[in-house]
Amino acid sequence: MALSDFRFFHRLRVRWAEVDRQDVVFNGNYLLYFDVGVTEYWRELVVSQPGDLTANRAQMAVWMHNVYVVKSTVEYHGSALFDDELEIGVRLGKIGRSSMTWKVEIHRGANASAEHLISGELVYVYRDPELKKSAPIPADLKAWMLAFEKIRPEGA
């Protein structure tokens, strides 16, 4: 995907503890970076909504508490190094009745010449907290995400 396909980015600097003996970011840390990116996306989603910020945060906390990862995919195109500044791009790729798919990319640098290092996809399922089974994504949450993206993701 092009950088312009992403409405949201989070900058992250690679820390020493994330680099392995080959002097590159250990492969499992990219899933951690994906998670940081999605968490920051949710935070930005709350801030972007009109109304009472405290109430929006409380509502989002309830929604986030009820989503679970059911699939993670990582494709490695290059390696990040200690002290690199990475841009984590996150976008909603698809939203269904009870699931949402996130597209994630990690780039070294933030301009047109940024190096695309990692691609990924995360599938989350919304669940009913009492029944502990998948449940429809709340209409308000869908509306927030679609408005934030300013596009109509595939499957919406």
C-alpha positions, -999 to +999 in steps of 0.1 A: +000+000+000+010+036-004+017+057+027-012+079+015-036+049+020-032+054+058-050+081+077-032+073+109+005+068+118+023+064+151+060+071+154+081+046+174+118+045+180+135+011+182+148+004+217+180-016+225+160-044+242+140-050+210+171-059+189+185-095+188+220-108+184+218-103+147+215-065+154+180-063+139+146-061+156+136-095+168+107-108+146+082-112+174+085-075+183+067-065+151+035-079+166+041-057+196+046-027+173+013-036+156-005-037+189+010-003+199-001+011+166-037-002+170-039+011+206-028+046+195-053+044+166-081+038+192-068+067+213-069+090+182-103+077+174-116+088+208-100+123+205-115+128+170-151+123+182-173+153+190-187+155+225-174+149+260-139+134+259-143+117+293-175+100+282-159+090+248-129+075+266-152+055+289-173+042+260-142+033+240-127+014+271-159-007+272-156-015+235-119-022+236-123-046+265-146-067+243-124-072+212-100-101+208-074-109+182-082-141+163-056-139+135-023-121+130-003-121+098+032-106+094+052-102+062+088-092+064+103-071+037+133-056+056+147-053+091+146-024+115+177-016+135+184-001+169+174+036+171+155+036+138+125+058+138+096+038+125+062+049+112+035+025+120+005+030+096-028+016+107-061+015+089-094-003+090-094-027+061-127-044+066-155-043+091-181-070+092-209-081+116-187-091+145-151-088+131-128-060+120-096-064+100-067-039+105-041-033+078-007-024+093+025-013+077+058-003+093+082+020+074+116+034+083+111+071+077+081+092+070+086+108+036+081+096+001+114+077+002+105+058+034+115+022+033+086-003+037+098-029+062+068-049+074+032-055+063+005-071+085-031-078+091-049-083+124-084-097+127-103-088+158-137-102+169-161-084+191-177-105+218-205-103+242-189-101+277-216-121+294-221-149+269-184-149+259-193-154+223-189-133+192-215-105+190-223-077+165-200-047+166-220-019+182-234+005+156-219+035+173-184+020+172-188+012+135-199+047+128-169+062+148-145+041+128-160+048+094-162+085+101-126+085+113-113+067+082-133+091+059-136+062+035-159+032+033-137+001+040-142-030+019-170-050+035-187-021+052 
